[in-house]
Amino acid sequence: MADGGTFFLDEVADMSPAMQVKLLRVLQEGTFVPVGGTKPEKVDVRIIAASNKDLREAVVRREFREDLFYRLHVVALEVPSLRERIDDLPILVDHFLDSNASRTEKPRKKLHPELMAAFYDWNWPGNVRELENEIERLVVLSGDAEMIPADLRAQRPPGKSPGSSAALAALVHRGLQSDLATAVGALEKELIETGLREVAGNKSKLASMLGVSRTTLIKKIRDYGIAE
């Protein structure tokens, strides 16, 4: 550990309880025991920690030490999720394509416009890291092609299926022309119909995804007259 420098800790929420104790000692006492050593040594470093999990919730679940949390939580910067700053997609995609070409020392690839359009309609639960991995996957699968083909989007990451935003917007527009109960019913029916197609008619799986019992799902299917 470089004395007088800055130490960056990524995914700090995944630290084991033992490591949390050691980090707390560094922050509280300014000492640590080197690997293979038996005596604590003085150290003066600035700690920057990052996490993609809510540390407050981790404290409540007793997965993260409360005293360590407050030691780290001096100046907090919250980075919005990728889906909250979706307009950054072109910049990020270009960056990852550039960095991939630089790392592999191969010509920079281009992304098919249809793939980019599909990216805008995905949830990206893994945020920027998921996008980076997806770009790398597409580059590898595209082989020697200069442009990453659109048909590779069939193996898309978890998230909304393409076109879902437009479908939801259409449902909302139709709902505005009726009362709330009718609008909600139409949305629920559409959700169940879409879900049944996605799971190939597996009602147990769809019920689990929707957070309802299989009996409740079957009743709704019958009430809405949805073809099974």
Backbone as CSV, one residue per row, in Angstrom:
resi,resn,N_x,N_y,N_z,CA_x,CA_y,CA_z,C_x,C_y,C_z
1,MET,0.853,-1.186,0.000,0.000,0.000,0.000,0.889,1.236,0.000
2,ALA,0.716,2.116,-0.994,1.577,3.286,-1.144,1.200,4.360,-0.136
3,ASP,2.109,4.663,0.749,1.870,5.686,1.762,1.780,7.054,1.096
4,GLY,0.767,7.822,1.492,0.591,9.149,0.936,-0.149,9.179,-0.389
5,GLY,-0.642,8.027,-0.845,-1.329,7.964,-2.128,-2.825,7.775,-1.982
6,THR,-3.444,7.342,-3.073,-4.890,7.102,-3.105,-5.145,5.631,-3.409
7,PHE,-6.043,5.031,-2.666,-6.363,3.615,-2.815,-7.819,3.503,-3.244
8,PHE,-8.057,2.899,-4.443,-9.426,2.748,-4.941,-9.916,1.328,-4.696
9,LEU,-11.057,1.211,-4.036,-11.666,-0.083,-3.737,-12.978,-0.217,-4.504
10,ASP,-13.009,-1.119,-5.479,-14.218,-1.329,-6.271,-15.069,-2.422,-5.637
11,GLU,-16.385,-2.313,-5.792,-17.337,-3.289,-5.249,-17.075,-3.543,-3.769
12,VAL,-16.981,-2.470,-3.002,-16.652,-2.579,-1.580,-17.724,-3.351,-0.798
13,ALA,-18.950,-3.373,-1.318,-20.030,-4.087,-0.627,-19.806,-5.596,-0.601
14,ASP,-18.945,-6.090,-1.495,-18.698,-7.529,-1.561,-17.556,-7.969,-0.651
15,MET,-17.021,-7.049,0.135,-15.935,-7.391,1.055,-16.413,-8.369,2.121
16,SER,-15.554,-9.307,2.472,-15.873,-10.234,3.548,-15.856,-9.489,4.874
17,PRO,-16.535,-10.014,5.895,-16.514,-9.364,7.216,-15.096,-9.132,7.737
18,ALA,-14.203,-10.096,7.501,-12.822,-9.960,7.979,-12.117,-8.799,7.289
19,MET,-12.337,-8.651,5.984,-11.703,-7.561,5.247,-12.289,-6.215,5.666
20,GLN,-13.574,-6.201,6.001,-14.192,-4.961,6.466,-13.544,-4.480,7.763
21,VAL,-13.232,-5.409,8.634,-12.570,-5.069,9.897,-11.193,-4.470,9.625
22,LYS,-10.447,-5.055,8.699,-9.112,-4.564,8.369,-9.173,-3.167,7.754
23,LEU,-10.156,-2.952,6.884,-10.302,-1.632,6.266,-10.683,-0.593,7.317
24,LEU,-11.557,-0.981,8.237,-11.963,-0.069,9.303,-10.752,0.343,10.147
25,ARG,-9.848,-0.590,10.383,-8.653,-0.276,11.171,-7.783,0.747,10.446
26,VAL,-7.659,0.597,9.139,-6.883,1.563,8.356,-7.494,2.957,8.470
27,LEU,-8.837,3.024,8.369,-9.517,4.311,8.407,-9.513,4.935,9.801
28,GLN,-9.659,4.123,10.829,-9.742,4.640,12.190,-8.369,4.919,12.804
29,GLU,-7.458,3.968,12.622,-6.174,4.053,13.323,-5.008,4.405,12.406
30,GLY,-5.243,4.315,11.092,-4.154,4.598,10.172,-3.063,3.545,10.216
31,THR,-3.438,2.297,10.527,-2.462,1.211,10.584,-2.983,-0.011,9.851
32,PHE,-2.042,-0.883,9.446,-2.398,-2.157,8.830,-1.257,-3.129,9.069
33,VAL,-1.577,-4.414,8.987,-0.573,-5.453,9.154,-0.267,-6.039,7.776
34,PRO,0.956,-5.880,7.272,1.314,-6.401,5.948,1.183,-7.918,5.884
35,VAL,1.008,-8.437,4.680,0.953,-9.883,4.483,2.275,-10.495,4.941
36,GLY,2.201,-11.466,5.820,3.400,-12.106,6.341,3.985,-11.405,7.550
37,GLY,3.414,-10.239,7.884,3.918,-9.487,9.027,3.137,-9.782,10.291
38,THR,3.653,-9.304,11.396,2.990,-9.510,12.687,2.747,-8.201,13.418
39,LYS,3.428,-7.145,12.979,3.305,-5.853,13.643,2.594,-4.855,12.735
40,PRO,1.693,-4.050,13.293,1.006,-3.032,12.489,1.965,-1.925,12.054
41,GLU,1.729,-1.408,10.858,2.536,-0.318,10.325,1.646,0.886,10.058
42,LYS,2.203,2.061,10.207,1.470,3.288,9.963,1.322,3.520,8.452
43,VAL,0.191,4.065,8.078,-0.036,4.366,6.668,-0.959,5.569,6.567
44,ASP,-0.732,6.396,5.556,-1.558,7.583,5.339,-2.019,7.574,3.880
45,VAL,-3.225,7.105,3.655,-3.750,7.017,2.290,-5.164,7.585,2.239
46,ARG,-5.544,7.995,1.043,-6.924,8.429,0.816,-7.670,7.254,0.194
47,ILE,-8.819,6.914,0.772,-9.614,5.778,0.294,-10.790,6.277,-0.541
48,ILE,-10.905,5.746,-1.746,-12.079,5.976,-2.595,-12.727,4.622,-2.823
49,ALA,-13.987,4.505,-2.446,-14.690,3.224,-2.564,-15.884,3.354,-3.509
50,ALA,-16.156,2.277,-4.229,-17.282,2.265,-5.164,-18.102,1.003,-4.960
51,SER,-19.391,1.103,-5.234,-20.274,-0.047,-5.108,-21.483,0.132,-6.010
52,ASN,-21.941,-0.977,-6.590,-23.175,-0.912,-7.389,-24.379,-1.336,-6.573
53,LYS,-24.166,-1.522,-5.255,-25.250,-1.885,-4.347,-25.508,-0.741,-3.375
54,ASP,-26.697,-0.705,-2.820,-27.054,0.297,-1.831,-26.453,-0.116,-0.486
55,LEU,-25.419,0.610,-0.054,-24.740,0.239,1.189,-25.635,0.420,2.410
56,ARG,-26.561,1.385,2.350,-27.480,1.562,3.483,-28.333,0.307,3.672
57,GLU,-28.810,-0.245,2.562,-29.608,-1.474,2.650,-28.740,-2.633,3.124
58,ALA,-27.469,-2.654,2.684,-26.558,-3.711,3.116,-26.322,-3.638,4.629
59,VAL,-26.291,-2.407,5.157,-26.134,-2.231,6.603,-27.360,-2.770,7.333
60,VAL,-28.543,-2.464,6.803,-29.787,-2.943,7.416,-29.836,-4.466,7.418
61,ARG,-29.329,-5.073,6.345,-29.328,-6.539,6.249,-28.141,-7.156,7.004
62,ARG,-27.359,-6.315,7.646,-26.175,-6.753,8.412,-25.137,-7.432,7.522
63,GLU,-25.085,-6.994,6.264,-24.074,-7.514,5.347,-22.871,-6.579,5.283
64,PHE,-23.038,-5.365,5.789,-21.966,-4.376,5.762,-21.945,-3.645,7.100
65,ARG,-20.746,-3.453,7.636,-20.610,-2.838,8.954,-21.087,-1.387,8.932
66,GLU,-21.908,-1.020,9.919,-22.425,0.340,9.993,-21.307,1.340,10.281
67,ASP,-20.362,0.988,11.169,-19.279,1.915,11.486,-18.382,2.158,10.270
68,LEU,-18.173,1.114,9.457,-17.375,1.269,8.242,-18.114,2.131,7.227
69,PHE,-19.433,1.932,7.154,-20.231,2.732,6.219,-20.056,4.227,6.491
70,TYR,-20.165,4.629,7.753,-20.064,6.050,8.078,-18.636,6.570,7.934
71,ARG,-17.652,5.700,8.065,-16.278,6.103,7.818,-16.044,6.398,6.335
72,LEU,-16.688,5.616,5.493,-16.535,5.796,4.045,-17.446,6.891,3.501
73,HIS,-18.600,7.059,4.119,-19.632,7.963,3.603,-19.347,9.404,4.031
74,VAL,-18.234,9.937,3.541,-17.875,11.326,3.835,-18.350,12.226,2.703
75,VAL,-17.888,11.940,1.501,-18.372,12.622,0.297,-18.893,11.545,-0.639
76,ALA,-20.191,11.536,-0.868,-20.812,10.482,-1.682,-21.215,11.034,-3.045
77,LEU,-20.872,10.315,-4.089,-21.257,10.674,-5.450,-22.100,9.540,-6.015
78,GLU,-23.325,9.848,-6.379,-24.213,8.830,-6.938,-24.231,8.945,-8.454
79,VAL,-23.795,7.895,-9.129,-23.772,7.875,-10.586,-25.080,7.270,-11.088
80,PRO,-25.835,7.982,-11.916,-27.117,7.452,-12.410,-26.910,6.154,-13.191
81,SER,-27.901,5.292,-13.158,-27.830,4.055,-13.923,-27.856,4.382,-15.412
82,LEU,-27.429,3.421,-16.221,-27.380,3.643,-17.667,-28.765,3.935,-18.230
83,ARG,-29.788,3.275,-17.715,-31.133,3.507,-18.245,-31.650,4.914,-17.907
84,GLU,-31.029,5.555,-16.891,-31.411,6.915,-16.532,-30.655,7.968,-17.348
85,ARG,-29.632,7.549,-18.057,-28.881,8.461,-18.930,-28.651,7.781,-20.275
86,ILE,-29.753,7.291,-20.845,-29.696,6.498,-22.065,-29.121,7.284,-23.234
87,ASP,-29.176,8.619,-23.167,-28.634,9.439,-24.254,-27.113,9.354,-24.342
88,ASP,-26.487,8.782,-23.315,-25.032,8.607,-23.337,-24.612,7.376,-24.134
89,LEU,-25.584,6.596,-24.605,-25.265,5.346,-25.300,-24.288,5.511,-26.464
90,PRO,-24.517,6.452,-27.403,-23.584,6.571,-28.538,-22.149,6.844,-28.095
91,ILE,-21.983,7.702,-27.090,-20.642,8.031,-26.610,-19.984,6.797,-25.999
92,LEU,-20.735,6.061,-25.191,-20.191,4.877,-24.531,-19.887,3.764,-25.528
93,VAL,-20.777,3.556,-26.485,-20.556,2.532,-27.510,-19.294,2.844,-28.303
94,ASP,-19.132,4.108,-28.717,-17.931,4.508,-29.454,-16.671,4.274,-28.615
95,HIS,-16.766,4.612,-27.342,-15.619,4.442,-26.454,-15.218,2.976,-26.349
96,PHE,-16.194,2.088,-26.166,-15.877,0.670,-25.999,-15.411,0.037,-27.313
97,LEU,-15.936,0.503,-28.430,-15.454,0.007,-29.727,-14.015,0.462,-29.959
98,ASP,-13.719,1.713,-29.585,-12.351,2.243,-29.726,-11.375,1.474,-28.835
99,SER,-11.763,1.274,-27.580,-10.863,0.613,-26.634,-10.647,-0.849,-27.017
100,ASN,-11.685,-1.489,-27.555,-11.542,-2.875,-27.995,-10.570,-2.976,-29.163
101,ALA,-10.685,-2.040,-30.114,-9.782,-2.035,-31.266,-8.346,-1.769,-30.824
102,SER,-8.174,-0.864,-29.873,-6.838,-0.548,-29.368,-6.224,-1.735,-28.640
103,ARG,-7.041,-2.422,-27.851,-6.537,-3.552,-27.057,-6.177,-4.743,-27.939
104,THR,-6.982,-5.000,-28.969,-6.751,-6.157,-29.835,-5.868,-5.828,-31.030
105,GLU,-5.598,-4.513,-31.207,-4.785,-4.054,-32.342,-5.391,-4.497,-33.677
106,LYS,-6.719,-4.383,-33.740,-7.450,-4.711,-34.961,-8.277,-3.495,-35.382
107,PRO,-8.691,-3.450,-36.657,-9.495,-2.307,-37.124,-10.752,-2.125,-36.281
108,ARG,-11.104,-0.873,-36.074,-12.303,-0.564,-35.283,-13.553,-0.983,-36.038
109,LYS,-14.438,-1.663,-35.347,-15.684,-2.100,-35.965,-16.774,-1.037,-35.840
110,LYS,-17.803,-1.190,-36.647,-18.962,-0.309,-36.566,-20.164,-1.125,-36.098
111,LEU,-21.079,-0.448,-35.450,-22.287,-1.111,-34.953,-23.437,-0.854,-35.922
112,HIS,-24.130,-1.906,-36.307,-25.267,-1.754,-37.219,-26.312,-0.840,-36.583
113,PRO,-26.878,0.096,-37.359,-27.887,1.026,-36.813,-29.047,0.335,-36.102
114,GLU,-29.452,-0.844,-36.591,-30.559,-1.552,-35.942,-30.164,-2.048,-34.549
115,LEU,-28.892,-2.399,-34.389,-28.410,-2.816,-33.077,-28.427,-1.648,-32.109
116,MET,-27.969,-0.490,-32.587,-27.971,0.700,-31.739,-29.395,1.070,-31.345
117,ALA,-30.319,0.960,-32.286,-31.721,1.260,-31.986,-32.260,0.309,-30.918
118,ALA,-31.855,-0.968,-30.998,-32.305,-1.952,-30.008,-31.722,-1.654,-28.635
119,PHE,-30.500,-1.131,-28.609,-29.851,-0.797,-27.332,-30.690,0.199,-26.529
120,TYR,-31.329,1.126,-27.239,-32.125,2.150,-26.554,-33.339,1.554,-25.850
121,ASP,-33.741,0.372,-26.256,-34.961,-0.218,-25.700,-34.678,-1.302,-24.675
122,TRP,-33.420,-1.407,-24.238,-33.063,-2.417,-23.251,-32.916,-1.787,-21.876
123,ASN,-33.132,-2.565,-20.845,-33.067,-2.059,-19.468,-31.664,-1.837,-18.948
124,TRP,-30.708,-2.661,-19.386,-29.324,-2.608,-18.918,-29.241,-2.692,-17.393
125,PRO,-29.710,-3.795,-16.806,-29.628,-3.927,-15.346,-28.195,-3.942,-14.830
126,GLY,-27.249,-4.353,-15.697,-25.837,-4.360,-15.301,-25.123,-3.064,-15.597
127,ASN,-25.884,-2.054,-16.059,-25.353,-0.712,-16.316,-24.201,-0.699,-17.321
128,VAL,-23.252,0.208,-17.126,-22.192,0.423,-18.116,-21.329,-0.824,-18.293
129,ARG,-21.112,-1.551,-17.218,-20.289,-2.763,-17.316,-20.966,-3.792,-18.215
130,GLU,-22.281,-3.888,-18.133,-23.006,-4.820,-18.998,-22.882,-4.397,-20.455
131,LEU,-22.967,-3.083,-20.708,-22.812,-2.575,-22.070,-21.412,-2.898,-22.599
132,GLU,-20.407,-2.700,-21.757,-19.034,-3.000,-22.167,-18.890,-4.474,-22.540
133,ASN,-19.451,-5.355,-21.717,-19.370,-6.792,-21.995,-20.145,-7.161,-23.247
134,GLU,-21.281,-6.492,-23.454,-22.087,-6.777,-24.640,-21.357,-6.363,-25.908
135,ILE,-20.695,-5.213,-25.879,-19.926,-4.763,-27.039,-18.800,-5.750,-27.333
136,GLU,-18.111,-6.199,-26.298,-17.023,-7.162,-26.489,-17.551,-8.471,-27.071
137,ARG,-18.732,-8.910,-26.575,-19.328,-10.140,-27.098,-19.663,-9.999,-28.572
138,LEU,-20.243,-8.859,-28.943,-20.629,-8.632,-30.331,-19.406,-8.557,-31.241
139,VAL,-18.347,-7.934,-30.755,-17.117,-7.838,-31.543,-16.558,-9.232,-31.824
140,VAL,-16.542,-10.078,-30.805,-16.006,-11.437,-30.964,-16.864,-12.242,-31.931
141,LEU,-18.187,-12.164,-31.759,-19.090,-12.970,-32.593,-19.133,-12.489,-34.042
142,SER,-18.799,-11.233,-34.278,-18.879,-10.694,-35.640,-17.693,-11.100,-36.498
143,GLY,-16.693,-11.738,-35.892,-15.556,-12.232,-36.668,-14.780,-11.119,-37.349
144,ASP,-14.567,-11.288,-38.650,-13.776,-10.317,-39.409,-14.638,-9.235,-40.058
145,ALA,-15.940,-9.267,-39.824,-16.829,-8.286,-40.440,-16.501,-6.871,-39.943
146,GLU,-16.511,-5.925,-40.864,-16.219,-4.540,-40.498,-17.360,-3.950,-39.677
147,MET,-18.600,-4.337,-40.032,-19.775,-3.870,-39.294,-20.405,-5.036,-38.546
148,ILE,-20.687,-4.824,-37.268,-21.333,-5.862,-36.471,-22.767,-6.019,-36.980
149,PRO,-23.152,-7.187,-37.492,-24.471,-7.364,-38.112,-25.628,-7.275,-37.130
150,ALA,-26.774,-6.877,-37.676,-27.959,-6.676,-36.842,-28.510,-7.979,-36.298
151,ASP,-28.259,-9.104,-36.998,-28.868,-10.359,-36.554,-28.276,-10.880,-35.259
152,LEU,-27.177,-10.298,-34.797,-26.604,-10.724,-33.515,-27.432,-10.245,-32.336
153,ARG,-28.367,-9.345,-32.576,-29.172,-8.824,-31.476,-30.146,-9.861,-30.936
154,ALA,-30.278,-10.987,-31.598,-31.156,-12.045,-31.094,-30.675,-12.552,-29.741
155,GLN,-29.358,-12.445,-29.515,-28.791,-12.870,-28.241,-28.627,-11.653,-27.346
156,ARG,-29.723,-10.956,-27.134,-29.658,-9.699,-26.403,-29.564,-9.925,-24.902
157,PRO,-29.032,-8.935,-24.190,-28.940,-9.039,-22.735,-30.313,-8.933,-22.108
158,PRO,-30.467,-9.321,-20.826,-31.767,-9.228,-20.156,-32.297,-7.810,-20.176
159,GLY,-33.600,-7.662,-20.315,-34.179,-6.327,-20.333,-35.448,-6.351,-21.133
160,LYS,-35.916,-5.193,-21.486,-37.130,-5.127,-22.268,-36.860,-5.640,-23.670
161,SER,-37.835,-6.288,-24.253,-37.680,-6.703,-25.627,-37.910,-5.502,-26.522
162,PRO,-37.236,-5.465,-27.707,-37.376,-4.325,-28.598,-38.835,-4.027,-28.896
163,GLY,-39.163,-2.751,-28.885,-40.504,-2.324,-29.218,-41.432,-2.203,-28.042
164,SER,-40.978,-2.614,-26.848,-41.879,-2.594,-25.699,-42.259,-1.181,-25.303
165,SER,-41.334,-0.227,-25.472,-41.644,1.163,-25.134,-42.760,1.698,-26.021
166,ALA,-42.672,1.384,-27.314,-43.697,1.842,-28.244,-45.039,1.202,-27.925
167,ALA,-45.008,-0.100,-27.572,-46.246,-0.798,-27.242,-46.890,-0.202,-26.000
168,LEU,-46.060,0.115,-25.001,-46.586,0.697,-23.771,-47.180,2.078,-24.046
169,ALA,-46.502,2.850,-24.887,-46.999,4.181,-25.219,-48.364,4.090,-25.899
170,ALA,-48.502,3.092,-26.779,-49.784,2.904,-27.463,-50.881,2.535,-26.472
171,LEU,-50.535,1.678,-25.508,-51.520,1.289,-24.499,-51.958,2.490,-23.666
172,VAL,-51.002,3.310,-23.278,-51.318,4.501,-22.490,-52.223,5.435,-23.278
173,HIS,-51.916,5.588,-24.572,-52.730,6.477,-25.409,-54.165,5.972,-25.475
174,ARG,-54.317,4.649,-25.651,-55.670,4.095,-25.697,-56.354,4.239,-24.345
175,GLY,-55.577,4.093,-23.260,-56.138,4.185,-21.919,-56.691,5.555,-21.607
176,LEU,-56.081,6.601,-22.201,-56.532,7.961,-21.954,-57.921,8.210,-22.526
177,GLN,-58.340,7.299,-23.382,-59.657,7.465,-23.984,-60.732,6.668,-23.220
178,SER,-60.374,6.104,-22.057,-61.330,5.324,-21.272,-61.101,5.577,-19.795
179,ASP,-61.914,4.940,-18.947,-61.752,5.123,-17.507,-60.538,4.329,-17.020
180,LEU,-60.091,4.612,-15.781,-58.866,4.023,-15.239,-58.953,2.503,-15.171
181,ALA,-60.083,1.963,-14.684,-60.210,0.515,-14.537,-60.064,-0.192,-15.886
182,THR,-60.680,0.387,-16.918,-60.591,-0.196,-18.257,-59.166,-0.145,-18.779
183,ALA,-58.495,1.001,-18.539,-57.125,1.176,-19.005,-56.184,0.186,-18.319
184,VAL,-56.342,0.039,-16.995,-55.495,-0.892,-16.239,-55.752,-2.331,-16.699
185,GLY,-57.021,-2.664,-16.929,-57.359,-4.007,-17.397,-56.734,-4.306,-18.746
186,ALA,-56.748,-3.312,-19.654,-56.159,-3.498,-20.972,-54.656,-3.722,-20.876
187,LEU,-54.022,-2.966,-19.988,-52.581,-3.112,-19.799,-52.246,-4.480,-19.211
188,GLU,-53.044,-4.912,-18.235,-52.803,-6.213,-17.600,-52.993,-7.341,-18.607
189,LYS,-54.029,-7.243,-19.425,-54.280,-8.274,-20.434,-53.120,-8.342,-21.417
190,GLU,-52.662,-7.171,-21.857,-51.540,-7.121,-22.804,-50.283,-7.718,-22.189
191,LEU,-50.060,-7.431,-20.912,-48.897,-7.955,-20.209,-48.926,-9.473,-20.138
192,ILE,-50.097,-10.014,-19.813,-50.225,-11.474,-19.702,-50.058,-12.135,-21.070
193,GLU,-50.680,-11.557,-22.106,-50.556,-12.120,-23.455,-49.102,-12.126,-23.913
194,THR,-48.415,-11.005,-23.684,-47.008,-10.918,-24.068,-46.169,-11.912,-23.273
195,GLY,-46.463,-12.000,-21.975,-45.723,-12.919,-21.120,-45.889,-14.366,-21.542
196,LEU,-47.094,-14.751,-21.900,-47.352,-16.130,-22.331,-46.559,-16.477,-23.592
197,ARG,-46.432,-15.486,-24.484,-45.631,-15.736,-25.689,-44.156,-15.888,-25.341
198,GLU,-43.693,-15.049,-24.405,-42.273,-15.063,-24.043,-41.877,-16.375,-23.372
199,VAL,-42.791,-16.968,-22.587,-42.459,-18.207,-21.853,-43.048,-19.439,-22.529
200,ALA,-43.499,-19.260,-23.775,-44.046,-20.373,-24.563,-45.190,-21.079,-23.839
201,GLY,-46.059,-20.294,-23.167,-47.238,-20.850,-22.525,-47.021,-21.458,-21.162
202,ASN,-45.814,-21.338,-20.613,-45.523,-21.916,-19.293,-46.121,-21.024,-18.204
203,LYS,-47.305,-21.403,-17.718,-48.034,-20.563,-16.765,-47.325,-20.470,-15.412
204,SER,-46.733,-21.556,-14.982,-46.019,-21.532,-13.697,-44.866,-20.542,-13.740
205,LYS,-44.130,-20.549,-14.846,-42.995,-19.638,-14.997,-43.468,-18.198,-15.060
206,LEU,-44.541,-17.941,-15.820,-45.062,-16.586,-15.943,-45.605,-16.091,-14.614
207,ALA,-46.292,-16.949,-13.877,-46.823,-16.563,-12.568,-45.695,-16.152,-11.636
208,SER,-44.591,-16.876,-11.677,-43.429,-16.550,-10.849,-42.838,-15.210,-11.256
209,MET,-42.759,-14.964,-12.559,-42.214,-13.701,-13.065,-43.092,-12.514,-12.656
210,LEU,-44.408,-12.732,-12.636,-45.343,-11.649,-12.321,-45.585,-11.505,-10.823
211,GLY,-45.101,-12.477,-10.041,-45.260,-12.392,-8.596,-46.670,-12.717,-8.122
212,VAL,-47.366,-13.589,-8.867,-48.713,-14.012,-8.468,-48.747,-15.535,-8.442
213,SER,-49.794,-16.094,-7.823,-49.924,-17.547,-7.811,-50.394,-18.037,-9.179
214,ARG,-50.155,-19.317,-9.450,-50.576,-19.886,-10.727,-52.102,-19.859,-10.836
215,THR,-52.776,-20.067,-9.713,-54.242,-20.036,-9.706,-54.765,-18.660,-10.101
216,THR,-54.146,-17.615,-9.546,-54.549,-16.237,-9.871,-54.323,-15.940,-11.340
217,LEU,-53.176,-16.381,-11.861,-52.874,-16.146,-13.274,-53.896,-16.830,-14.176
218,ILE,-54.214,-18.076,-13.877,-55.182,-18.816,-14.698,-56.549,-18.133,-14.665
219,LYS,-56.948,-17.639,-13.497,-58.230,-16.943,-13.369,-58.250,-15.688,-14.244
220,LYS,-57.138,-14.945,-14.248,-57.070,-13.728,-15.058,-57.084,-14.066,-16.543
221,ILE,-56.425,-15.147,-16.916,-56.423,-15.569,-18.316,-57.848,-15.869,-18.777
222,ARG,-58.606,-16.534,-17.908,-59.998,-16.855,-18.249,-60.886,-15.611,-18.244
223,ASP,-60.669,-14.719,-17.242,-61.479,-13.504,-17.154,-61.293,-12.612,-18.378
224,TYR,-60.054,-12.552,-18.876,-59.775,-11.700,-20.035,-60.025,-12.417,-21.363
225,GLY,-60.358,-13.706,-21.295,-60.620,-14.454,-22.520,-59.388,-14.629,-23.378
226,ILE,-58.237,-14.781,-22.720,-56.975,-14.931,-23.454,-56.853,-16.370,-23.938
227,ALA,-56.535,-16.516,-25.229,-56.390,-17.852,-25.807,-55.175,-18.544,-25.213
228,GLU,-55.354,-19.784,-24.796,-54.261,-20.555,-24.208,-53.647,-21.493,-25.231
